[in-house]
Amino acid sequence: MSPGNSPSNPVFLSAGDTALVIQYGEVVDVSINRTVRQLAHAVRQLDIPGIVDIVPTMRSLMIHYDPLSLTKQSLINAVQPLLANLEELEENNKKWLIPVCYEGEFAPDIDEVAKTTNITIDEIVRQHTLLELEVFMMGFLPGFPYIGLLPEVFDLPRRIEPRVYIPPRSISVAARQTTIYTINSPGGWHLIGRTPVDFYDANRDEPILVCAGDRIKFKSIPSSEFAEIEKDVKSGNYNLELE
């Protein structure tokens, strides 16, 4: 791990005069992402006057602050002692088992992904459902989770030509990550399936299904069962918990 990636020696960067970025290296890494979330939790516990917002991302933490009540240097001085002694997360993270159909119209890019990676569609499905993955961060759209890391076969660039319209609940892959488009949206990731589960529903008591730090495992389902599972999910009769 390079010095810039060290949990005790990140890089402090200014983002204008109202935000401080604490950055851990240049790569997406599960352990670095956990360190970022641990640091976010520790900073919240300090309850420092003048902090406006705390935004954890894949490899950095952005702290928005009011420069009239808190200086950059005083913020760094408060955060620095936390770096070497970050405790385990005290979050109530959940585990999810998410059904996905990898067939037909639900998976418009799966043939292309199979050709690009030189493996079969069945192997694409097997590898996408193989691991228990971690939600790195939320962003881009309401309830949109960045999830990884997938096996190396999914180390794919984004599509050369992004789509203007992607249906909600589409499962996509790129750069060893996977995500779920939660509302009608443009996007440039490869679509290899669709889930009958809404990751964002404004009518639910909790509109956003998952949180950063949650763990997800995907399960393949046939297209013949999609509508029935969709009905069961909406009625609350389908268990999404990973035991």
N, C-alpha and C positions, 0 to 999 in steps of 0.2 A: 504494500500500500504506500503510495507516494505521500510526502509531507502534507500536500494539499488535501489528501483524503483522510488524514489522521483525525480521530475523534477529539484529540486534545489540541490540535493545531490546524483549524480551518482558516480560510481566508475571509477577512472582513472587508466588505465592499460597500461603498455608498450608492444609494439609488436616489439621486437628487438630494435635497436637504431634509427630507421627511421620512426616509426609510434606510434601514441597515440590512444588508444581506450577509448572512453567514454561510459560506459556500464550502462544501466538501468535495473537492476534485471536479473531474470532468466526465465521469461515467455514471451510468445508472447501475446501482448495486443495492442488493437487499439489505445488507448490514448498514450501509451508509444511510439508506432511507429510514431505517429504524432509529438510527442515531439522531437524524433530523427531527423525527417525531418525539423522541425522548427529550431533546433540547426544547422543543416547543412546549411540551408539558412542564418542564422545569421552569421556563421563563414565565409561563402563566402563573405558576405557584408563587413567584416572587411578587406578583401584583404591583409592578412598578408604576407609579404615577407618571402619566405622559405617554404611555404606550397606547396606541390607537387600535392596532390590529396585529395579529401574529399569523403568518401564512406559511405553513410547511409545504415544500414541494419535494420533488424526487431526491435532490441532492443539495438543497439549500433551504435556509429559513429566512424569510423576509419579515422584519419587524418594522411596522409603520409607527412613527412617533410624532408627537407635537414638539417642534423645535423651540417653541416659546417656553416649554416647561421641562424639556429634557434634551441634553446635548448628545451628540453622537458618541463622544468619548466617555461620558458618564454611563451611557448604555453599554458600551463595550466593557467598561470596568465592572458593571453588574453581571454581565453574561459570562465573562471569561472564567471566573472561578467554577462555573457549572460544568465546563467542558470535560474535565478529567474525571468527574465523579457522577456521571449521569446514571441514574437508577433505572431499573426496569420499568417499562411502561405500566402505568396504573389505569389502563383503559379496559373497558368491558368489550373487548373485541369479539366478534362473532365469526362463526364458520358457516359457509353457505354451500349447498349442493345445487347447482344451477343446470336445469335441463336445456339442451340445445339441439336443434335439428340442423344437420349438415347436408341437407338434400335439396336438389332442384332449385326452385326460385328463391328459397331461403339462403342459398349459398352461391351467389352469382360469380364469385372469384375463385372458388375452390379448385376448379379444373386448372386455372392459370397458376395458382399457387403450387399445385401438384407438379405441373410441368416445370416451373421455375426451380423447385427444390429437388426434382428428379425422384420423387417418391409417389406412392399411390395415394388416392383419396382416403382409403381406409387407414393408411399410416398417418396422414394429416390429422384425421379424427382421433386416432389413438394417441398421438403425441399431444394434441390440444387438451385431451381429457386425462392425461397421464398424471400431472402433478397437482398438488395443493398449492395454489398461488396466493400472492399477497397483494392487497390493494395499496399501491404506493401513494396515491394522492387523488384528489377529486379536482375536476376542472373542465374547461371548454364549454360544456353544457350542464344544465342542472342534473345532478346525480351521475355524471359521466365519470366512471372510475378508470384509472390507469392501473393495469394489473400485470404482474410478472414475477419472476422472469420465466418465459417459456423456454423449451428446449432450443438448441442452437439452430435447428432447421427453420425456425421462424425469424431468423435474423435477416429480415427482408426490408428493403427500402419502401417508402411510401409509393403509391401509384403515380405514374408520370402525369396522368390527367385525373385530377380529383373529380368525384361525382358532385353534381349540383344538388341532388336529392338522395338521401339515404333513409330508408324506412326505420322507424323506431324499433328498438330491441335487436337491431342487427349486430352480430358478433364480428369483430374485425381484428386483424393482426398486422403488426409491423414492428421492426426493431426489437424482436423478442418480447414484445408486449401484446396484450390483448385488451379490448375494451368493448363497451356496449353503447351504441348510439341511443340516447334516451328520448330524443324528440326528432322530428323531421329536420334534417340538417345536411349541409354539404360536408364532404370529408374525403380524405385521400388514403385511408387505410384499406386493406384487402378484406372483403366481406366473405367469410367462410361459413356462416350459419346465422340462425336467428333463435332467440329464446322466447318462450311464452310468458316470461316474467318481466314485469315493468320495473325497471330500476329507478324510474321517477314517475310519480303519479300525484299531481297537485291535489287530488281529492282525498288522498289518504291522510290519516292523522300524522304519520311520519312520511312526507312525500319522497324522501330519498332513502333507498333501500339499504345501501352499504356505506361504510365509512372507511377512511384511511386506517390501515392496520388490520382490517377484516381479512379473512382468508376465504378463497373461493376455489372450488373444484367443479369442473364442468362434466356433465353426463350426457351422452348421446341418446337422442330419442328419435323414433321414426316419424316421418311426416304424417302418417296415419293417426298418430296419437297427439299431434300438436294441438288441435282445437279442443280436445277433451282436457288436456293438461292446462291449457290456457283458461278454460272455464273453472277448473278446480283451483287454480292459483288465485283467480279473482274472488272466488267464494271463500277462500281461506282453508280449503280442504286438501291442499297439497303441501307436504312437508319440505321446506327448503333448507332445513338445518342439516349440516354435515356432522354426523356423530363420530 
